[in-house]
Amino acid sequence: MEVSKSRQQTTNLRSVGLFLIAVVACVSAIPLAGQDEGQDAIRVDVNLVMIDTTVKNKTGQIMGDLKKDDFEVREDGAVKKLTVFGRDEFPLNVALVLDLSDSIGPFLGALRDAATSALAALKNEDQVALFTFSTEAQLSLPFTKDKGKIADQINTFTARGATNINDGIFDAAKYFLASMPQGRRVVILISDDVGTSAGGEGTRDIVTEMTAADATLYNLKIPGDNPASVRFAIGMIPGLVDIRKVTDETGGEIFDVENMASLDSTFRALIARIKTRYTLGYYTSASGAEGKPHKLEVRLASSFGKKGRDYTILAKTGYFIP
């Protein structure tokens, strides 16, 4: 991929992204269990900001019994009134980004089987797209509700080439921006995270594109067959994406597969985590005239203690509006 061409595409797409609200675009009049009393349906428009959130206690356990009044959301420092609250009510759109570099070859069979098991836990209306990357990234299968097609496609792959994680994530974000599917948007990176090519986009560009697409990055980090010489050289390659930074700023997580025997259970745990996130929503009067993202902060009520000490919240840190 030519860097100059990619940079121009990035500029063009980012201009588009600044005119897209980072909300979960759902069809209007979707009934939701957590609505305010007296509402028959939720009116979804460009003023509704949606935030997917995971909350953990100080021991790292998921806090799964929270109520709407337990949350506080701030936009640019100002407290907002929540009008939407629920868990797993909205359709889920998953962009699976699969590493097909040399180091992943021995594990493709196990990945196919794990994908079959994990994706089966999604709802019928949820859809999945498959991206692959090695030296370059590409869309291998557009959105489909037939999750079995994903495993069938993985079964046809051969692993070879470099590890261009940057373009793999960035292309998935571009796909979301172009298609703007209704519902929640998640990118799942499946890789050993040992990048050997920085592609055409850096960490800042990837975070911006993911934010504009209102997508969350999850990382299923698997063992790879990498010789010591490759692992040693990684720190000398400039521009490799900081996966931790992208997951943190988009509200995602890294799931580390310690050995291939735990791949299936870890993959299923990742899908379960996505399905059990809280969805918070509020109406905003903010303006996007300056072309900058608005800052978001989610915390719990003071009775739960101090954020970062007594509990941890995973949520996106900003969004774009028109």
Number of C-alpha atoms within 10 A of each C-alpha: 11 8 11 10 10 15 14 11 13 20 12 11 16 19 13 14 25 24 15 20 24 27 26 28 22 17 13 11 11 14 14 18 13 17 17 15 8 6 12 12 14 18 14 19 15 15 17 21 23 24 27 26 20 20 21 16 16 13 9 10 11 16 14 13 6 11 11 18 11 13 16 17 20 14 19 13 11 11 13 14 15 19 17 21 23 19 18 16 18 21 21 22 25 26 27 25 27 25 30 27 26 17 21 24 16 12 16 19 13 14 22 19 16 20 21 19 17 19 22 15 14 20 13 12 12 20 21 23 22 24 25 28 27 24 21 19 25 15 18 15 16 13 18 17 16 14 22 15 16 23 19 14 13 20 14 9 13 13 17 16 15 19 28 27 34 26 27 25 30 23 23 30 27 21 17 22 23 13 10 18 19 15 17 26 25 25 26 24 25 22 23 22 20 22 25 23 21 19 24 20 21 17 18 13 18 23 26 24 25 31 26 29 31 29 29 27 27 26 25 22 20 22 19 19 13 13 9 8 8 13 12 9 12 14 12 9 11 11 15 22 25 16 21 14 15 25 22 19 19 25 22 27 23 17 17 16 18 12 10 15 10 13 24 19 14 21 24 18 14 18 17 15 14 23 18 17 21 22 21 22 22 17 17 14 7 12 14 17 10 8 14 13 20 16 15 18 19 20 21 20 12 11 7 12 11 13 16 12 9 12 20 21 18 21 25 25 18 22 27 24 24 17
